[in-house]
Amino acid sequence: MVLEKNDRIGGAMCSHAEDGFVYEEGPNTGSMSNPELAELFELLDLEPENAKRSAEKRLILKNKKWYPLPGEAFSFFMTPLFSLSDKLKIPFEPFRKKGNNPDESIAEMASRRIGQSFVDYAVNPFISGIYAGDPEKLVTRYALPKLYNLEQQYGSFIGGAFKKSQEPKTERDKKASKKVFSAYGGFSTLINRLGEKIGYENIMCNALSIQVEKSQDRYYVNLLHNGKSFRLESQQVISTVGSYSLPEIFPFIDPQDMDIITELRYAKIIQIAVGVERKAVSDDFISFGGLIPQKEDRRILGALLPSFCFEGRAPEEYTTFAIYMGGMRHPEYIDMPDKEIEKIIKEELDELFHIPESSICFMKIYRHPYAIPQYEKSSGKRFEIVEKIEQENPGLIIAGNLRNGIGIADRVKQAFTIAENIQ
């Protein structure tokens, strides 16, 4: 039995269709970064919608101008995003010593290996796009374990990436195409098909006041549903709730252990879906979207352009933006009134994209106070405590994005692993 407190499944993944527009309340894209994700689509008899070639272009803001992130040697040396001295250091990156601090932050590691200008105008906006976080505080081995392992195993980002690309891949490995994807019609298509596969008779939405008791080798789940009390018995309980909800649901767990888990910080994000007239958007912005480095001191984190990535996201004469505010840069924004948010979005669209207010046809605001967990230095201890709790309570599994990564692919891989272990 799946218990969900909301009136629908899917959590933050929710698509909306209105007047020919399709826009997301939560994630707009994912990366096909492991075979399990591809196999989920196969299991559900769905085809992922891969982003268009135009979406390969990524924009970075510098001095109020957008520049494409370089993808080949000539554009790399010509881009004004990075300093000449740091560009000249790149060929020597494979010869630099490995770091020896296991808790080195992403910013520290990147500065040491590739230079500060790359931190400021590549790493910082990149981390903002993934974690809405601070690369000075996110620890590489937890937040970007693949990058950390490149240095530890191969001694280099560049050399390690090349060597890994030369390693033989199985047919299953090849399913991890790394392509940017969504689902046709939005991610709700994926969620709805998943619900059908599970069977809605096995899902209880509007499950409130959930609390779990433990008695020997049994767990008793108490809850309210439509004003009635229910008590379910099971030998296994899997939790995917945020760390902040765990103490209330599992009162039998040592409060000191819970304190360590609930130290986890979350980025608070406001996501704004915006529809604009296509004629108001320059062809220069046909891309995946643009990210804004912290040094630029803007009020938005960046913007995705879903209708340039996927089909059917806007009527022919319109386009869509997904704009992000807040994050770890401005957590206070989460409490900002809608009117003020709308004012900021209109000003930023005008100043950064040259889109006048008169070209905006709709704006929808979504607030996510616990959007993205931050894998900071405390993460190692949190992972240890979760493992300890599971060992002390056989049949209890604490999952979700408080461990094993934050992305869609991470969640699917985690689910596959859990399913295999409980069968």
C-alpha positions as CSV (number, residue, x, y, z in Angstrom):
1,M,0.0,0.0,0.0
2,V,1.3,3.4,-1.0
3,L,0.3,6.2,1.4
4,E,0.3,9.8,0.0
5,K,-0.7,12.9,2.1
6,N,-1.6,15.0,-1.0
7,D,-4.7,14.4,-3.1
8,R,-2.6,13.1,-6.0
9,I,0.6,11.1,-6.5
10,G,3.8,12.5,-7.9
11,G,4.9,15.0,-5.3
12,A,6.6,18.0,-6.9
13,M,6.2,16.3,-10.4
14,C,3.0,17.8,-11.7
15,S,2.2,19.1,-15.2
16,H,-0.5,21.6,-16.1
17,A,-2.2,22.1,-19.4
18,E,-4.1,25.3,-20.1
19,D,-5.0,27.1,-23.3
20,G,-2.5,25.2,-25.4
21,F,0.3,25.6,-22.9
22,V,1.9,22.8,-21.0
23,Y,4.0,23.7,-18.0
24,E,5.5,22.1,-14.9
25,E,5.0,22.8,-11.3
26,G,8.2,21.0,-10.4
27,P,11.0,19.5,-12.5
28,N,11.1,20.4,-16.2
29,T,13.8,18.0,-17.3
30,G,15.8,15.0,-16.3
31,S,19.0,13.4,-17.4
32,M,19.0,9.8,-18.6
33,S,22.0,9.1,-16.4
34,N,21.5,5.5,-15.4
35,P,20.0,2.3,-17.0
36,E,17.3,2.0,-14.3
37,L,15.6,5.2,-15.5
38,A,15.5,3.9,-19.1
39,E,14.2,0.6,-17.8
40,L,11.4,2.4,-15.9
41,F,10.2,3.9,-19.2
42,E,10.4,0.4,-20.8
43,L,8.4,-1.1,-17.9
44,L,5.7,1.5,-18.3
45,D,5.7,1.1,-22.1
46,L,6.5,4.8,-22.5
47,E,9.0,6.6,-24.7
48,P,10.9,9.5,-23.1
49,E,10.8,12.8,-25.0
50,N,14.4,13.7,-25.7
51,A,15.2,17.4,-25.9
52,K,15.7,19.0,-29.3
53,R,19.2,19.7,-30.6
54,S,18.7,23.4,-29.9
55,A,18.5,22.5,-26.2
56,E,22.2,21.6,-26.3
57,K,23.0,25.4,-26.1
58,R,23.4,26.7,-22.6
59,L,23.6,30.4,-21.8
60,I,25.5,32.0,-18.9
61,L,25.0,35.7,-17.9
62,K,28.1,37.9,-17.5
63,N,27.9,41.7,-17.2
64,K,24.2,41.7,-18.3
65,K,25.0,39.8,-21.5
66,W,24.3,36.1,-22.3
67,Y,27.1,33.9,-23.6
68,P,26.8,30.3,-24.7
69,L,28.8,27.9,-22.7
70,P,31.6,26.8,-25.0
71,G,31.5,23.3,-26.4
72,E,34.6,23.1,-28.6
73,A,38.2,24.4,-28.5
74,F,37.8,27.6,-30.6
75,S,34.8,28.9,-28.7
76,F,36.4,27.9,-25.4
77,F,39.4,30.1,-26.1
78,M,37.3,33.0,-27.4
79,T,34.6,33.1,-24.7
80,P,34.8,36.0,-22.3
81,L,33.3,33.9,-19.5
82,F,36.7,32.7,-18.3
83,S,40.1,34.4,-17.7
84,L,42.9,33.9,-20.1
85,S,45.2,32.6,-17.3
86,D,42.6,30.0,-16.3
87,K,42.1,28.9,-19.9
88,L,45.9,28.4,-20.3
89,K,45.9,26.2,-17.2
90,I,43.3,23.8,-18.5
91,P,45.8,21.6,-20.6
92,F,47.8,21.1,-17.4
93,E,44.8,19.9,-15.3
94,P,45.6,16.2,-15.8
95,F,49.0,16.8,-14.2
96,R,47.8,18.4,-10.9
97,K,48.0,16.4,-7.7
98,K,44.9,14.8,-6.3
99,G,43.2,16.4,-3.3
100,N,43.5,14.8,0.1
101,N,40.6,16.5,1.9
102,P,37.5,14.2,1.7
103,D,35.3,17.0,2.8
104,E,36.5,19.5,0.1
105,S,33.8,21.6,-1.2
106,I,32.9,21.7,-4.9
107,A,34.2,25.3,-5.2
108,E,37.5,24.4,-3.5
109,M,38.1,21.4,-5.7
110,A,37.2,23.3,-8.9
111,S,39.3,26.3,-8.0
112,R,42.3,24.0,-7.2
113,R,42.0,22.1,-10.5
114,I,40.7,24.5,-13.1
115,G,40.8,28.1,-11.7
116,Q,38.6,30.6,-10.0
117,S,37.0,32.1,-13.1
118,F,35.6,28.6,-13.9
119,V,34.2,28.4,-10.4
120,D,32.5,31.8,-10.8
121,Y,31.1,31.4,-14.3
122,A,30.7,27.7,-14.8
123,V,30.6,25.8,-11.5
124,N,28.6,28.3,-9.6
125,P,25.7,28.6,-12.1
126,F,25.9,24.9,-12.8
127,I,25.4,24.1,-9.1
128,S,22.7,26.7,-8.9
129,G,20.9,24.8,-11.7
130,I,21.2,21.4,-10.0
131,Y,21.1,22.1,-6.3
132,A,20.0,25.8,-6.1
133,G,22.9,25.7,-3.7
134,D,26.3,27.1,-2.7
135,P,29.3,25.3,-4.2
136,E,31.3,26.7,-1.2
137,K,29.3,24.5,1.1
138,L,28.3,21.5,-0.9
139,V,30.9,18.6,-0.4
140,T,32.0,17.1,-3.7
141,R,32.1,13.5,-2.7
142,Y,28.4,13.7,-1.5
143,A,27.0,16.2,-4.0
144,L,28.9,15.2,-7.1
145,P,30.3,11.8,-6.4
146,K,31.1,11.0,-10.0
147,L,33.2,14.1,-10.3
148,Y,34.9,13.3,-7.0
149,N,35.7,9.7,-8.2
150,L,37.2,11.0,-11.5
151,E,39.9,12.7,-9.5
152,Q,40.3,9.9,-6.9
153,Q,40.5,7.1,-9.4
154,Y,42.1,8.7,-12.4
155,G,43.8,11.8,-10.9
156,S,42.1,14.2,-13.3
157,F,38.7,15.5,-14.5
158,I,39.8,15.6,-18.1
159,G,41.9,12.5,-18.1
160,G,39.4,10.6,-16.1
161,A,36.5,11.5,-18.3
162,F,38.5,10.4,-21.4
163,K,39.5,7.1,-19.8
164,K,36.0,6.3,-18.7
165,S,34.7,7.1,-22.2
166,Q,37.1,4.5,-23.6
167,E,36.0,1.7,-21.2
168,P,33.8,-1.0,-22.7
169,K,30.1,-0.6,-22.0
170,T,27.5,-3.3,-21.8
171,E,24.2,-3.0,-23.7
172,R,22.6,-2.1,-20.4
173,D,25.2,0.6,-19.7
174,K,24.4,2.1,-23.1
175,K,20.9,2.8,-21.9
176,A,22.3,5.6,-19.8
177,S,22.5,8.0,-22.7
178,K,22.9,11.1,-20.6
179,K,20.3,12.8,-22.8
180,V,18.1,15.5,-21.4
181,F,14.5,14.2,-21.4
182,S,10.9,14.8,-20.3
183,A,7.7,12.9,-21.0
184,Y,5.4,13.6,-23.9
185,G,2.8,16.0,-22.4
186,G,4.8,16.7,-19.3
187,F,6.0,14.6,-16.4
188,S,2.5,13.9,-15.2
189,T,2.3,11.5,-18.1
190,L,5.0,9.4,-16.4
191,I,3.4,9.8,-13.0
192,N,-0.1,8.8,-14.2
193,R,1.3,5.7,-16.0
194,L,3.2,4.7,-12.9
195,G,0.0,5.0,-10.9
196,E,-1.8,2.8,-13.4
197,K,1.1,0.2,-13.2
198,I,1.0,0.2,-9.4
199,G,-2.8,0.1,-9.4
200,Y,-4.8,2.9,-7.9
201,E,-6.4,0.4,-5.6
202,N,-3.0,0.1,-4.0
203,I,-2.6,3.8,-3.4
204,M,-4.3,5.9,-0.7
205,C,-4.1,9.7,-1.2
206,N,-5.1,12.2,1.4
207,A,-3.5,10.0,4.1
208,L,-3.0,12.3,7.0
209,S,-1.5,12.2,10.5
210,I,0.6,9.2,9.6
211,Q,2.4,7.7,12.6
212,V,4.3,4.4,12.8
213,E,4.5,2.1,15.9
214,K,6.9,-0.8,16.2
215,S,6.1,-4.0,18.1
216,Q,8.8,-6.7,17.8
217,D,9.0,-7.6,14.1
218,R,5.8,-5.7,13.1
219,Y,5.0,-2.2,12.2
220,Y,1.6,-0.6,12.7
221,V,0.8,2.5,10.6
222,N,-1.9,4.8,12.0
223,L,-3.5,7.4,9.8
224,L,-6.6,9.5,9.0
225,H,-8.3,9.2,5.7
226,N,-11.5,11.1,4.8
227,G,-12.1,11.7,8.5
228,K,-11.7,8.0,9.5
229,S,-9.0,6.3,11.4
230,F,-7.0,3.4,9.9
231,R,-4.4,1.1,11.3
232,L,-2.3,-1.0,8.9
233,E,0.0,-3.8,9.8
234,S,3.2,-4.7,7.9
235,Q,6.6,-6.3,8.3
236,Q,8.2,-3.6,6.1
237,V,7.8,0.1,5.9
238,I,9.6,2.3,3.3
239,S,9.7,6.1,3.9
240,T,10.4,8.6,1.2
241,V,9.4,11.7,3.1
242,G,11.7,14.6,3.8
243,S,13.9,14.6,6.8
244,Y,11.8,17.2,8.5
245,S,8.8,14.9,8.6
246,L,10.6,11.8,10.0
247,P,10.4,12.6,13.8
248,E,6.6,12.9,13.7
249,I,6.1,9.7,11.7
250,F,8.6,7.5,13.5
251,P,8.5,8.5,17.2
252,F,10.2,5.3,18.3
253,I,13.5,6.3,16.7
254,D,16.1,7.7,19.1
255,P,15.6,11.5,19.1
256,Q,19.4,12.1,19.1
257,D,19.6,10.1,15.8
258,M,16.7,12.1,14.4
259,D,18.4,15.4,15.4
260,I,21.3,14.5,13.1
261,I,19.1,13.6,10.2
262,T,16.9,16.7,10.5
263,E,20.0,18.9,10.4
264,L,19.7,18.6,6.6
265,R,19.1,21.9,5.0
266,Y,16.9,22.4,2.0
267,A,16.9,25.0,-0.8
268,K,13.7,27.0,-0.8
269,I,12.7,27.6,-4.4
270,I,10.0,29.6,-6.1
271,Q,9.3,28.4,-9.6
272,I,7.4,30.6,-12.0
273,A,5.9,29.4,-15.3
274,V,5.6,32.2,-17.8
275,G,4.0,32.3,-21.3
276,V,5.1,35.0,-23.7
277,E,4.6,35.9,-27.3
278,R,7.2,34.1,-29.5
279,K,7.8,37.3,-31.5
280,A,9.1,39.0,-28.4
281,V,11.9,36.3,-27.9
282,S,15.0,36.8,-29.9
283,D,16.3,33.7,-31.8
284,D,19.5,34.2,-29.8
285,F,17.7,32.6,-26.9
286,I,16.8,29.4,-28.6
287,S,18.5,27.1,-26.1
288,F,18.0,25.0,-23.0
289,G,18.0,28.2,-21.0
290,G,20.2,30.5,-19.1
291,L,21.9,30.3,-15.7
292,I,23.0,33.3,-13.6
293,P,26.2,33.3,-11.6
294,Q,26.0,34.6,-8.1
295,K,28.6,37.3,-8.9
296,E,26.0,38.9,-11.3
297,D,23.8,39.7,-8.3
298,R,20.4,39.2,-10.0
299,R,17.1,38.4,-8.3
300,I,16.5,35.2,-10.3
301,L,18.7,32.1,-10.4
302,G,18.0,31.4,-14.1
303,A,15.4,30.4,-16.6
304,L,14.7,27.3,-18.7
305,L,12.9,27.5,-22.1
306,P,10.8,24.3,-22.2
307,S,9.1,25.1,-25.5
308,F,12.5,25.3,-27.2
309,C,13.4,21.9,-25.7
310,F,10.2,19.9,-26.3
311,E,7.2,19.8,-28.6
312,G,3.7,20.9,-27.6
313,R,4.6,23.1,-24.7
314,A,3.1,26.3,-26.2
315,P,0.8,27.4,-29.0
316,E,2.7,28.1,-32.2
317,E,2.9,31.9,-31.7
318,Y,4.0,31.6,-28.1
319,T,6.8,30.2,-25.9
320,T,7.3,29.3,-22.3
321,F,9.8,30.1,-19.6
322,A,10.4,28.3,-16.3
323,I,12.1,30.9,-14.0
324,Y,13.6,30.2,-10.6
325,M,14.1,32.4,-7.6
326,G,15.4,31.9,-4.1
327,G,17.6,28.9,-3.4
328,M,20.4,29.1,-0.9
329,R,21.2,32.6,-2.3
330,H,17.9,34.1,-1.2
331,P,15.9,31.8,1.1
332,E,13.9,34.7,2.3
333,Y,12.2,35.0,-1.1
334,I,10.0,32.0,-0.2
335,D,7.8,34.4,1.8
336,M,7.6,37.1,-0.8
337,P,4.1,38.1,-1.8
338,D,2.9,37.1,-5.3
339,K,2.6,40.7,-6.4
340,E,6.3,41.4,-5.7
341,I,7.4,38.2,-7.4
342,E,5.4,39.1,-10.5
343,K,7.0,42.6,-10.5
344,I,10.5,41.1,-10.3
345,I,9.8,38.6,-13.1
346,K,8.5,41.3,-15.4
347,E,11.6,43.5,-14.7
348,E,14.0,40.6,-15.1
349,L,12.4,39.5,-18.4
350,D,12.7,43.0,-19.7
351,E,16.2,43.7,-18.5
352,L,17.8,40.3,-19.3
353,F,15.7,39.0,-22.3
354,H,14.3,42.3,-23.6
355,I,10.7,41.0,-23.3
356,P,8.2,43.7,-22.6
357,E,5.4,43.2,-20.0
358,S,2.8,43.5,-22.8
359,S,4.1,40.3,-24.4
360,I,3.5,38.2,-21.2
361,C,0.2,36.3,-21.5
362,F,0.3,34.3,-18.2
363,M,2.3,33.7,-15.0
364,K,1.9,30.9,-12.5
365,I,3.8,30.9,-9.2
366,Y,4.7,27.7,-7.3
367,R,6.5,27.7,-4.0
368,H,8.7,24.8,-2.8
369,P,9.9,25.4,0.8
370,Y,11.7,22.0,0.9
371,A,12.8,21.8,-2.8
372,I,16.3,20.4,-2.9
373,P,18.4,18.9,0.0
374,Q,21.9,20.3,0.4
375,Y,24.6,17.6,0.5
376,E,26.9,19.5,2.8
377,K,29.5,18.3,5.3
378,S,26.9,16.9,7.7
379,S,25.8,14.4,5.0
380,G,28.3,11.7,5.9
381,K,27.0,11.5,9.5
382,R,23.4,11.5,8.2
383,F,24.1,8.6,5.9
384,E,25.7,6.7,8.8
385,I,22.8,7.3,11.1
386,V,20.2,6.2,8.5
387,E,22.2,2.9,8.1
388,K,22.3,2.5,11.9
389,I,18.5,3.1,12.2
390,E,17.8,0.5,9.5
391,Q,20.0,-2.1,11.1
392,E,18.3,-1.5,14.5
393,N,14.9,-1.7,12.9
394,P,14.8,-4.6,10.4
395,G,12.1,-4.0,7.8
396,L,12.3,-0.2,8.0
397,I,13.8,1.6,5.0
398,I,14.5,5.3,5.1
399,A,14.8,6.5,1.5
400,G,14.0,9.6,-0.6
401,N,16.3,12.4,-1.5
402,L,17.9,12.7,1.9
403,R,20.4,10.1,0.6
404,N,21.6,8.5,-2.7
405,G,21.3,11.7,-4.7
406,I,18.7,14.3,-5.6
407,G,17.8,13.8,-9.3
408,I,15.0,11.9,-11.0
409,A,17.5,9.2,-12.1
410,D,18.8,8.9,-8.5
411,R,15.2,8.3,-7.2
412,V,14.5,5.7,-9.8
413,K,17.8,3.8,-9.1
414,Q,17.1,3.9,-5.4
415,A,13.6,2.5,-6.0
416,F,15.0,-0.3,-8.1
417,T,17.6,-1.2,-5.5
418,I,15.0,-1.2,-2.7
419,A,12.6,-3.3,-4.7
420,E,15.3,-5.9,-5.5
421,N,16.3,-6.1,-1.8
422,I,12.8,-6.6,-0.4
423,Q,11.7,-9.3,-2.8
